């Protein structure tokens, strides 16, 4: 009874340093022990002229048991969700050194269970599920840093006045950086000796176009990054004119079917 009563002085409750009347879980809700303690206290100090029936107590206990089962089920579901995030890339809410909210991203390395609650380990730091604001597919992150051609390339190659064709590329970033390329035109790969990559500048030697039939082509550029990124719709080359007999030599392309 002393756990439930507080000292009253001049009509006001005087707070004491005694422990709380009901133990609470980390979420602030009553746990099973606290509920049973309250139930026993209710039975002990019920009105003797109007006592509660056994049925009422059983109903209260059954109601709490159902609620506890639902809470356990929700916790199990949350833990399973946490386990499913291992290996995924996530964005989480965090705080910097001054206490300001910031966003951090990283890969979920593992899951740590503490008091039945699953926490995520990201970049050697522990976060709760509530701190996750975004889950990102790993392939998407790779594609976001993949190589590409920043500007459309439209070139005309005249066999009567042949010249090299050059254009700029972006070789990618992070894990998808490329350091070599392949140039395919008319269904055939151009011999590597006619393809030069200098920094972000690609140069295709004139010899690569001399033996092609006149017409408009949509060459394909393939990078050697981890995704083998292939660009198919950024380059247009128009071949025209007649090549002098002296300029016609060995085929500069290789059949990609070989």
Buried (B, 14 or more C-beta within 10 A) or exposed (E): EEEEEEEEEEEEEEEEEEEEBBEEBEEEEBBEEBBEBBBEBBEEEEEEEEEEEEEEBEEBEEEBEEBBEEBEEEBEEBBEEBEEBEEBBBBBBBEEEEEEEEEBBBBBEEBEEEEEBBBBBBEEEEBBBEBBEEEBEEEEBBEEBBBBBEEEBEBEBBBEEBEBBEBEBBBBEEEBBBEEBBBBBBEBBBBEEBBBBEEEEBEBBBBBBBBBEEEEBEBBBBBBBBBEBEBEEBBBBEBEEEBEEEBEEEEBBBEEEE
